[in-house]
């Protein structure tokens, strides 16, 4: 008989290095929030399709000699004891293939669900907009054609409010990576 045992509880609080070492032994995915490991939610097909669609659209437009694109699996330290995994991330090229994380994210995308709404608009938005390398933060709703875009201005300042996009055929520019996305690209095969 195969007995399932509960996962070993991580020490709290953890440093980022302790978190990375601990997560390598776990089957589920976690983020580190102010030193505490928090299990990530499972995604639905729509979420996965949207993330893939955004990555596909980015790959056809951005300079792949200047940027890497990641879909949900590469870490981003957002504070001294916090690590997040954006649904889609564009980072400047560089570093080693052995790196666990980046400090050069330029564009971050989160795909919104009811369970993540408070965090995506709250803690993650605050953490992300403190990152010196970040130029653009985009939240895309997975249930309806709706998005919120924050982009730094030429002086490096964030706007007071996001550009809220709701038109069915909306298009929006990610100036940081010279890319234009449209809802037709983002929501392909998502009904």
N, CA and C of each residue as an Amber inpcrd file, in Angstrom:
protein
   573
   0.8420000  -1.1710000   0.0000000   0.0000000   0.0000000   0.0000000
   0.8940000   1.2420000   0.0000000   0.5010000   2.2250000  -0.8240000
   1.2480000   3.4630000  -0.9280000   0.5770000   4.5160000  -0.0520000
   1.2260000   4.9240000   1.0110000   0.6600000   5.9240000   1.9090000
   1.1430000   7.3080000   1.5090000   0.2090000   8.2270000   1.4570000
   0.5770000   9.6090000   1.1690000   0.9020000  10.2930000   2.4840000
   1.9910000  10.9940000   2.4850000   2.3540000  11.7330000   3.6880000
   2.2260000  13.2110000   3.3980000   1.8330000  13.9920000   4.4070000
   1.7200000  15.4390000   4.1670000   3.0840000  16.0320000   3.8830000
   3.1080000  17.1220000   3.0850000   4.4040000  17.7400000   2.7900000
   5.0340000  18.2770000   4.0670000   6.3390000  18.2310000   4.0820000
   7.0700000  18.7810000   5.2210000   6.8380000  20.2850000   5.2750000
   6.4670000  20.7600000   6.4360000   6.2210000  22.1930000   6.5710000
   7.5600000  22.9320000   6.5550000   7.6090000  24.0160000   5.8160000
   8.8690000  24.7600000   5.7320000   9.1150000  25.5670000   6.9970000
  10.3600000  25.8720000   7.2570000  10.6410000  26.7690000   8.3840000
  10.1090000  28.1640000   8.0680000   9.7120000  28.8810000   9.0750000
   9.2510000  30.2620000   8.8820000   9.9040000  31.1360000   9.9270000
  10.3570000  32.2880000   9.5780000  10.5060000  32.8030000   8.2230000
  11.7110000  32.1770000   7.5260000  11.6820000  32.2490000   6.1920000
  12.7680000  31.7180000   5.3710000  13.4580000  32.8440000   4.6230000
  14.7280000  32.6410000   4.3490000  15.4230000  33.5430000   3.4380000
  15.1210000  33.0740000   2.0170000  15.4750000  33.8640000   1.0550000
  15.2650000  33.4830000  -0.3410000  16.0600000  32.2230000  -0.6790000
  17.3180000  32.1290000  -0.2400000  18.1120000  30.9320000  -0.5200000
  17.5110000  29.7000000   0.1440000  17.0520000  29.8200000   1.3900000
  16.4000000  28.6930000   2.0700000  15.1350000  28.2750000   1.3210000
  14.3850000  29.2580000   0.8280000  13.1680000  28.9740000   0.0720000
  13.4890000  28.1840000  -1.1920000  14.4900000  28.6280000  -1.9580000
  14.8540000  27.9200000  -3.1770000  15.2870000  26.4830000  -2.8650000
  16.0880000  26.3010000  -1.8250000  16.5160000  24.9470000  -1.4590000
  15.3160000  24.0890000  -1.0640000  14.3930000  24.6450000  -0.2960000
  13.2150000  23.8980000   0.1470000  12.2990000  23.5550000  -1.0270000
  12.0680000  24.5010000  -1.9400000  11.1360000  24.2370000  -3.0390000
  11.6490000  23.1540000  -3.9900000  12.9540000  22.9550000  -4.0540000
  13.4890000  21.9030000  -4.9160000  13.0580000  20.5120000  -4.4630000
  12.5790000  20.3850000  -3.2270000  12.1350000  19.0880000  -2.7110000
  10.6160000  18.9610000  -2.7100000   9.9160000  19.9490000  -3.2330000
   8.4550000  19.9500000  -3.1820000   7.8470000  19.6120000  -4.5400000
   6.6910000  18.9680000  -4.5100000   5.9780000  18.6550000  -5.7470000
   5.0690000  19.7980000  -6.1730000   4.5430000  20.5540000  -5.2380000
   3.6680000  21.6800000  -5.5450000   4.5060000  22.9440000  -5.6980000
   3.8870000  23.9970000  -6.2310000   4.5970000  25.2620000  -6.4490000
   4.2330000  26.2660000  -5.3560000   5.2240000  27.0450000  -4.9570000
   5.0630000  28.0170000  -3.8870000   5.6790000  29.3420000  -4.2930000
   5.1830000  30.4150000  -3.6860000   5.8450000  31.7130000  -3.7020000
   6.2870000  31.9990000  -2.2830000   7.2370000  32.8870000  -2.1200000
   7.6980000  33.3140000  -0.8060000   7.1900000  34.7260000  -0.5810000
   6.3940000  34.9120000   0.4660000   5.8060000  36.2110000   0.7650000
   6.2310000  36.6130000   2.1660000   7.1240000  37.5790000   2.2320000
   7.6700000  38.0800000   3.4920000   8.1460000  36.9380000   4.3900000
   8.8980000  35.9990000   3.7730000   9.5140000  34.9080000   4.5110000
   8.6590000  33.6780000   4.7000000   7.4130000  33.7000000   4.2390000
   6.4870000  32.5790000   4.4320000   6.1680000  31.9450000   3.0770000
   6.3010000  30.6130000   2.9920000   5.9690000  29.8890000   1.7660000
   4.4600000  29.8170000   1.6100000   3.9530000  30.2430000   0.4450000
   2.5180000  30.2310000   0.1540000   2.2940000  29.3910000  -1.0980000
   1.4350000  28.3560000  -0.9770000   1.1750000  27.4850000  -2.1190000
   0.4610000  28.2650000  -3.2110000   0.8720000  28.0370000  -4.4470000
   0.2460000  28.7040000  -5.5860000  -0.9870000  27.9210000  -6.0210000
  -1.9590000  28.6260000  -6.5710000  -3.1910000  27.9890000  -7.0040000
  -2.9760000  27.2370000  -8.3130000  -3.8030000  26.2310000  -8.5250000
  -3.7950000  25.5010000  -9.7960000  -4.5080000  26.3720000 -10.8270000
  -4.0640000  26.3110000 -12.0710000  -4.6780000  27.1410000 -13.0990000
  -5.6600000  26.3310000 -13.9370000  -6.5680000  27.0500000 -14.5730000
  -7.5410000  26.4450000 -15.4800000  -7.0350000  26.5730000 -16.9160000
  -7.6780000  25.8590000 -17.8140000  -7.2590000  25.8540000 -19.2180000
  -7.2030000  27.2760000 -19.7870000  -8.2220000  28.0830000 -19.4990000
  -8.2410000  29.4500000 -20.0310000  -7.0060000  30.2300000 -19.6290000
  -6.6050000  30.1060000 -18.3850000  -5.4100000  30.7730000 -17.8760000
  -4.1800000  30.3220000 -18.6630000  -4.0470000  29.0190000 -18.8360000
  -2.9030000  28.4810000 -19.5570000  -2.8790000  28.9250000 -21.0120000
  -4.0510000  28.9160000 -21.6610000  -4.1210000  29.3610000 -23.0530000
  -3.7320000  30.8320000 -23.1900000  -4.2410000  31.6730000 -22.2900000
  -3.9230000  33.1050000 -22.3490000  -2.4230000  33.3210000 -22.1780000
  -1.8200000  32.6550000 -21.1980000  -0.3720000  32.8020000 -20.9940000
   0.3930000  32.3830000 -22.2490000   0.0240000  31.2490000 -22.8260000
   0.6770000  30.7880000 -24.0460000   0.4820000  31.7400000 -25.2090000
  -0.7190000  32.2900000 -25.3200000  -1.0020000  33.2500000 -26.3940000
  -0.1500000  34.5090000 -26.2560000  -0.0060000  34.9920000 -25.0350000
   0.8090000  36.1980000 -24.8130000   2.2680000  35.9130000 -25.1650000
   2.7660000  34.7710000 -24.7270000   4.1470000  34.4010000 -25.0540000
   4.3300000  34.3020000 -26.5710000   3.3830000  33.6550000 -27.2490000
   3.4800000  33.5060000 -28.7080000   3.4910000  34.8740000 -29.3980000
   2.6180000  35.7770000 -28.9620000   2.5680000  37.1110000 -29.5640000
   3.8590000  37.8830000 -29.2960000   4.3770000  37.7740000 -28.0840000
   5.6340000  38.4550000 -27.7600000   6.7860000  37.9200000 -28.6080000
   6.8520000  36.6060000 -28.7790000   7.9570000  35.9950000 -29.5260000
   8.0010000  36.4630000 -30.9780000   6.8690000  36.8340000 -31.5390000
   6.8640000  37.2740000 -32.9370000   7.2450000  38.7400000 -33.0880000
   7.2880000  39.4880000 -31.9850000   7.5050000  40.9280000 -32.1000000
   8.7540000  41.4620000 -31.4110000   9.1390000  40.8880000 -30.2740000
  10.2470000  41.5060000 -29.5440000  11.5890000  41.0130000 -30.0720000
  12.6230000  41.7260000 -29.7180000  13.9810000  41.3940000 -30.1050000
  14.4800000  40.2530000 -29.2200000  14.4700000  39.0400000 -29.7430000
  14.8540000  37.8670000 -28.9560000  16.3630000  37.8040000 -28.7040000
  17.1240000  38.6750000 -29.3540000  18.5410000  38.7860000 -29.0360000
  18.7640000  39.6820000 -27.8170000  17.7280000  40.4200000 -27.4210000
  17.8340000  41.3250000 -26.2810000  17.0610000  40.8340000 -25.0520000
  16.0650000  39.9420000 -25.2540000  15.1770000  39.5480000 -24.1560000
  14.9350000  38.0400000 -24.1190000  14.6760000  37.5490000 -22.9140000
  14.1570000  36.2040000 -22.6890000  12.6900000  36.3410000 -22.2940000
  11.8750000  35.3430000 -22.6330000  10.4720000  35.3110000 -22.2350000
  10.2580000  34.0460000 -21.4060000   9.5910000  34.1920000 -20.2670000
   9.3090000  33.0600000 -19.3850000   7.8040000  32.9740000 -19.1500000
   7.3210000  31.7510000 -19.0120000   5.9020000  31.5300000 -18.7490000
   5.7440000  30.8470000 -17.3990000   5.6650000  31.6460000 -16.3380000
   5.2830000  31.1740000 -15.0240000   6.2670000  30.3580000 -14.2260000
   7.4460000  30.0850000 -14.7320000   8.3340000  29.1550000 -14.0440000
   9.6450000  29.7480000 -13.5420000   9.8970000  31.0120000 -13.7880000
  11.1890000  31.5780000 -13.4020000  10.9640000  32.6240000 -12.3160000
  11.7650000  32.5540000 -11.2720000  11.5430000  33.3480000 -10.0700000
  11.9820000  34.8000000 -10.2190000  11.3210000  35.6230000  -9.4280000
  11.5820000  37.0540000  -9.3970000  11.5540000  37.5180000  -7.9420000
  12.7090000  37.7770000  -7.3270000  12.6890000  38.3220000  -5.9790000
  12.0640000  39.7190000  -5.9950000  11.0940000  39.9330000  -5.1130000
  10.3890000  41.2230000  -5.0740000  10.6060000  41.9530000  -3.7560000
  11.4640000  41.4250000  -2.9270000  11.7870000  42.0350000  -1.6430000
  12.8400000  41.1850000  -0.9640000  13.3020000  41.5860000   0.2060000
  14.3690000  40.8440000   0.8720000  13.9790000  39.4280000   1.2790000
  12.6750000  39.1610000   1.4310000  12.2090000  37.8220000   1.7970000
  10.9660000  37.4500000   1.0010000  10.9130000  37.8700000  -0.2680000
   9.7550000  37.5740000  -1.1110000  10.2130000  37.1650000  -2.5080000
   9.5530000  36.1310000  -3.0510000   9.8230000  35.6280000  -4.3960000
   8.4860000  35.3860000  -5.0700000   8.3130000  35.9120000  -6.2640000
   7.0820000  35.7130000  -7.0370000   7.4110000  35.0170000  -8.3530000
   6.3570000  34.4460000  -8.9530000   6.4360000  33.8340000 -10.2730000
   5.3310000  34.4630000 -11.1190000   5.6700000  35.4120000 -11.9420000
   4.6710000  36.0480000 -12.8020000   4.2000000  35.0330000 -13.8440000
   2.9620000  35.1970000 -14.3090000   2.4340000  34.2870000 -15.3280000
   3.2280000  34.3850000 -16.6220000   3.6220000  35.5950000 -16.9800000
   4.5140000  35.8160000 -18.1220000   5.5130000  36.8930000 -17.7000000
   6.7740000  36.6810000 -18.0430000   7.8130000  37.6510000 -17.7230000
   8.7330000  37.8180000 -18.9170000   9.0790000  39.0630000 -19.1960000
  10.1200000  39.3690000 -20.1710000  11.2670000  39.9760000 -19.3770000
  12.4530000  39.4070000 -19.5540000  13.6370000  39.9350000 -18.8730000
  14.7310000  40.2070000 -19.8880000  15.6280000  41.1160000 -19.5240000
  16.7890000  41.3640000 -20.3820000  17.6480000  40.1120000 -20.4180000
  18.2210000  39.8140000 -21.5820000  19.0940000  38.6500000 -21.7220000
  20.3140000  38.8000000 -20.8330000  20.8010000  37.6800000 -20.3620000
  22.0000000  37.6720000 -19.5280000  21.8800000  36.6080000 -18.4570000
  22.9120000  36.4890000 -17.6600000  22.9030000  35.5150000 -16.5900000
  23.2250000  34.1200000 -17.0750000  23.1960000  33.2010000 -16.1390000
  23.5350000  31.8060000 -16.4020000  22.2650000  30.9690000 -16.5270000
  22.3460000  29.8800000 -17.2890000  21.2160000  28.9560000 -17.3720000
  20.9780000  28.2650000 -16.0300000  21.9020000  28.3630000 -15.1020000
  21.7650000  27.7750000 -13.7670000  21.0930000  28.7220000 -12.7760000
  20.8760000  29.9790000 -13.1420000  20.2430000  30.9390000 -12.2360000
  18.8430000  30.4740000 -11.8610000  18.4400000  30.7830000 -10.6380000
  17.0990000  30.4580000 -10.1620000  16.1430000  31.6410000 -10.2980000
  16.6840000  32.8270000 -10.4810000  15.8640000  34.0400000 -10.4610000
  16.5280000  35.1430000 -11.2690000  15.7660000  36.1990000 -11.5150000
  16.2660000  37.3550000 -12.2450000  15.9940000  38.6370000 -11.4700000
  16.8160000  39.6280000 -11.7130000  16.5450000  40.9700000 -11.1860000
  16.4320000  41.9590000 -12.3460000  16.1730000  41.4260000 -13.5540000
  16.1020000  42.3030000 -14.7270000  14.7950000  42.1460000 -15.5110000
  13.6980000  41.9080000 -14.8090000  12.3930000  41.8220000 -15.4740000
  12.0140000  43.1910000 -16.0240000  11.5390000  43.2100000 -17.2580000
  11.1290000  44.4470000 -17.9190000   9.6070000  44.5170000 -18.0260000
   8.9780000  43.3820000 -18.3230000   7.5180000  43.2920000 -18.4440000
   7.0500000  42.1160000 -17.5900000   6.0070000  42.3440000 -16.7900000
   5.3830000  41.2750000 -16.0120000   3.8980000  41.2430000 -16.3280000
   3.3670000  40.0300000 -16.4930000   1.9500000  39.8430000 -16.7930000
   1.3630000  38.8740000 -15.7780000   0.2340000  39.2430000 -15.2090000
  -0.5340000  38.3410000 -14.3500000  -1.8870000  38.1200000 -14.9980000
  -2.3780000  36.8840000 -14.9330000  -3.6820000  36.5410000 -15.4890000
  -4.6450000  36.4220000 -14.3280000  -5.6480000  37.2500000 -14.3570000
  -6.5370000  37.4740000 -13.2270000  -7.5970000  36.3920000 -13.0850000
  -7.7970000  35.9550000 -11.8480000  -8.9260000  35.1000000 -11.4890000
  -9.5010000  35.6630000 -10.1850000 -10.6490000  35.1850000  -9.7930000
 -11.2470000  35.6650000  -8.5390000 -10.3320000  35.3890000  -7.3560000
  -9.6240000  34.2540000  -7.3750000  -8.7750000  33.8990000  -6.2400000
  -7.4890000  34.7250000  -6.1730000  -7.0780000  35.3520000  -7.2860000
  -5.8290000  36.1200000  -7.2850000  -6.0400000  37.6250000  -7.3760000
  -7.2720000  38.0590000  -7.5480000  -7.5780000  39.4720000  -7.7950000
  -6.9780000  40.3980000  -6.7290000  -7.2070000  40.0810000  -5.4710000
  -6.7370000  40.9420000  -4.3770000  -5.2160000  41.0650000  -4.3940000
  -4.5160000  39.9520000  -4.6450000  -3.0530000  39.9560000  -4.6380000
  -2.4940000  40.6300000  -5.8890000  -3.0670000  40.3340000  -7.0700000
  -2.5500000  40.9020000  -8.3110000  -2.6570000  42.4250000  -8.3460000
  -3.7750000  42.9640000  -7.8370000  -3.9520000  44.4140000  -7.7950000
  -3.3420000  45.0390000  -6.5450000  -3.0550000  44.2290000  -5.5360000
  -2.5530000  44.7410000  -4.2650000  -1.0680000  44.5050000  -4.0850000
  -0.7410000  43.4360000  -3.3250000   0.6490000  43.1790000  -2.9450000
   1.5780000  43.0340000  -4.1490000   1.1430000  42.2610000  -5.1590000
   2.0300000  42.0820000  -6.3170000   2.2510000  43.3970000  -7.0500000
   1.2080000  44.1700000  -7.2440000   1.3690000  45.4620000  -7.9280000
   2.3710000  46.3330000  -7.1810000   2.2400000  46.4150000  -5.8640000
   3.1720000  47.2330000  -5.0760000   4.6020000  46.6930000  -5.1730000
   4.7480000  45.3770000  -5.0340000   6.0790000  44.7790000  -5.1030000
   6.6940000  44.9660000  -6.4850000   5.9240000  44.6880000  -7.5220000
   6.4370000  44.7910000  -8.8790000   6.8560000  46.2230000  -9.2080000
   6.0490000  47.1890000  -8.8360000   6.3530000  48.5740000  -9.2120000
   7.5050000  49.1700000  -8.4220000   8.0020000  48.4430000  -7.4350000
   9.2290000  48.8670000  -6.7340000  10.4810000  48.3340000  -7.4200000
  10.3250000  47.4080000  -8.3760000  11.4860000  46.8240000  -9.0420000
  12.1070000  47.8500000  -9.9930000  13.3930000  48.1530000  -9.8530000
  14.0110000  49.1900000 -10.6770000  14.0210000  48.8740000 -12.1690000
  14.0690000  47.6010000 -12.5420000  14.1500000  47.2310000 -13.9530000
  12.7900000  47.2260000 -14.6520000  11.7060000  47.1200000 -13.8890000
  10.3920000  46.9200000 -14.4910000   9.8900000  48.1750000 -15.1970000
   9.3900000  47.9920000 -16.4190000   8.8510000  49.0890000 -17.2180000
   7.3410000  48.9760000 -17.4120000   6.8030000  47.7540000 -17.3000000
   5.3980000  47.5380000 -17.6340000   4.8230000  46.4020000 -16.7950000
   3.6360000  46.6350000 -16.2270000   2.8940000  45.5980000 -15.5100000
   1.5160000  45.5090000 -16.1390000   1.1400000  44.2970000 -16.5550000
  -0.1240000  44.0680000 -17.2420000  -0.9060000  42.9890000 -16.5040000
  -2.1760000  43.2700000 -16.2270000  -3.0930000  42.2750000 -15.6770000
  -4.1480000  42.0140000 -16.7370000  -4.3580000  40.7340000 -17.0550000
  -5.3350000  40.3240000 -18.0560000  -6.3670000  39.4360000 -17.3770000
  -7.6390000  39.7510000 -17.5400000  -8.7070000  38.9390000 -16.9600000
  -8.8590000  37.6550000 -17.7640000  -9.0080000  36.5270000 -17.0960000
  -9.1310000  35.2760000 -17.8480000 -10.5620000  34.9530000 -18.2510000
 -11.5470000  35.6900000 -17.7390000 -12.9490000  35.3670000 -18.0320000
 -13.6180000  36.3320000 -19.0040000 -13.0590000  37.5030000 -19.1900000
 -13.6450000  38.4600000 -20.1390000 -12.5250000  39.3210000 -20.7240000
 -12.8010000  39.8960000 -21.8620000 -11.8080000  40.7390000 -22.5340000
 -11.6540000  42.0430000 -21.7580000 -10.7200000  42.0120000 -20.8470000
 -10.4730000  43.1720000 -19.9960000  -9.0320000  43.1070000 -19.5040000
  -8.3630000  44.2530000 -19.4850000  -6.9670000  44.3030000 -19.0460000
  -6.6720000  45.6390000 -18.3960000  -5.6170000  45.6460000 -17.5920000
  -5.1400000  46.8520000 -16.9150000  -3.6420000  46.9350000 -17.1590000
  -3.1960000  48.0860000 -17.6370000  -1.7960000  48.2650000 -18.0190000
  -1.2020000  49.4590000 -17.2900000  -0.0990000  49.2070000 -16.5990000
   0.7010000  50.2760000 -16.0010000   2.0220000  50.3080000 -16.7570000
   2.4610000  51.4820000 -17.1510000   3.7470000  51.6220000 -17.8350000
   4.4350000  52.8830000 -17.3300000   5.7180000  52.7640000 -17.0710000
   6.4860000  53.9430000 -16.6330000   6.5200000  54.9690000 -17.7530000
   6.5220000  56.2340000 -17.3700000   6.6520000  57.2920000 -18.3650000
   8.1350000  57.5380000 -18.6560000   8.4190000  58.4880000 -19.5200000
   9.8010000  58.7660000 -19.9320000  10.6770000  59.1750000 -18.7540000
  10.0700000  59.7460000 -17.7110000  10.8270000  60.1520000 -16.5250000
  10.9750000  59.0110000 -15.5190000  10.4090000  57.8430000 -15.8400000
  10.5370000  56.6900000 -14.9520000   9.4770000  56.5810000 -13.8830000
   8.3980000  57.3610000 -14.0060000   7.3320000  57.3410000 -13.0000000
   6.1760000  56.4410000 -13.4360000   5.5470000  55.8100000 -12.4450000
   4.3580000  55.0060000 -12.7040000   3.1280000  55.9050000 -12.7100000
   2.1230000  55.6130000 -13.5100000   0.8940000  56.4140000 -13.4960000
   0.1230000  56.1790000 -12.1960000  -0.7350000  57.1240000 -11.8610000
  -1.5680000  56.9790000 -10.6600000  -2.5770000  55.8450000 -10.8110000
  -3.0020000  55.5950000 -12.0280000  -3.9860000  54.5400000 -12.2940000
  -3.6050000  53.8110000 -13.5720000  -4.0720000  52.5920000 -13.6650000
  -3.7990000  51.7800000 -14.8580000  -4.6420000  52.2500000 -16.0230000
  -4.1430000  52.0150000 -17.2170000  -4.9460000  52.1430000 -18.4270000
  -5.8660000  50.9330000 -18.4290000  -7.1610000  51.1620000 -18.3550000
  -8.1440000  50.0760000 -18.2570000  -8.7200000  49.8320000 -19.6490000
  -8.5270000  48.6390000 -20.1750000  -8.9320000  48.3010000 -21.5290000
 -10.1160000  47.3410000 -21.4910000 -11.2050000  47.7300000 -22.1900000
 -12.4020000  46.8820000 -22.1960000 -13.0040000  46.7090000 -23.5810000
 -12.5920000  47.4770000 -24.5580000 -13.1630000  47.3520000 -25.9050000
 -12.8640000  45.9600000 -26.4460000 -13.8320000  45.3010000 -27.0770000
 -13.6290000  43.9260000 -27.5500000 -12.4320000  43.7600000 -28.4950000
 -12.1040000  44.8130000 -29.2390000 -10.9880000  44.7330000 -30.1830000
  -9.7970000  45.5760000 -29.7290000  -9.6680000  45.7790000 -28.4160000
  -8.6130000  46.6430000 -27.8680000  -7.2280000  46.1400000 -28.2550000
  -6.3450000  47.1060000 -28.4900000  -4.9250000  46.8350000 -28.6910000
  -4.1610000  47.7400000 -27.7420000  -3.0170000  47.2610000 -27.2620000
  -2.2340000  48.0680000 -26.3340000  -0.7660000  47.8550000 -26.6040000
  -0.0030000  48.8970000 -26.3670000   1.4200000  48.9380000 -26.7020000
   2.2580000  48.7090000 -25.4520000   3.1920000  47.7780000 -25.5340000
   4.1970000  47.5730000 -24.4990000   5.4760000  48.2250000 -25.0080000
   5.5820000  49.5280000 -24.7700000   6.7050000  50.3110000 -25.3150000
   8.0600000  49.7560000 -24.9040000   8.1580000  49.2350000 -23.6910000
   9.4490000  48.7630000 -23.1760000  10.0780000  47.7150000 -24.0750000
   9.2420000  46.9330000 -24.7680000   9.7710000  45.8740000 -25.6380000
   9.2730000  46.0350000 -27.0710000   8.7850000  47.2290000 -27.3980000
   8.3360000  47.5650000 -28.7540000   7.3620000  46.5200000 -29.3080000
   6.3050000  46.2710000 -28.5520000   5.3550000  45.2150000 -28.9110000
   3.9230000  45.7320000 -28.7520000   3.0560000  45.3410000 -29.6560000
   1.6320000  45.6570000 -29.5590000   0.8480000  44.3620000 -29.4330000
   0.0330000  44.2760000 -28.3990000  -0.8330000  43.1190000 -28.1850000
  -2.2740000  43.5410000 -28.3800000  -3.0640000  42.6530000 -28.9090000
  -4.4920000  42.9010000 -29.0460000  -5.2680000  41.7970000 -28.3670000
  -6.5100000  42.0870000 -28.0120000  -7.3340000  41.0730000 -27.3660000
  -7.5290000  39.8490000 -28.2590000  -7.5160000  40.0330000 -29.5840000
  -7.6350000  38.8690000 -30.4700000  -6.4360000  37.9320000 -30.2910000
  -5.2430000  38.5080000 -30.0600000  -4.0530000  37.6950000 -29.7890000
  -4.1470000  37.0260000 -28.4230000  -4.4870000  37.8200000 -27.4140000
  -4.4900000  37.3560000 -26.0260000  -5.5250000  36.2660000 -25.7980000
  -6.7240000  36.4400000 -26.3660000  -7.8320000  35.5210000 -26.0630000
  -8.0840000  34.4910000 -27.1730000  -7.1280000  34.2550000 -28.0290000
  -7.2790000  33.2310000 -29.0740000  -7.6490000  31.8950000 -28.4420000
  -8.7110000  31.2430000 -28.9230000  -9.2090000  29.9430000 -28.4500000
  -9.8080000  29.9860000 -27.0440000  -9.9620000  31.1710000 -26.4690000
 -10.5670000  31.2940000 -25.1420000 -11.9510000  31.8890000 -25.3280000
 -12.9530000  31.1100000 -24.9970000 -14.3370000  31.5640000 -25.1880000
 -15.0210000  31.7230000 -23.8660000
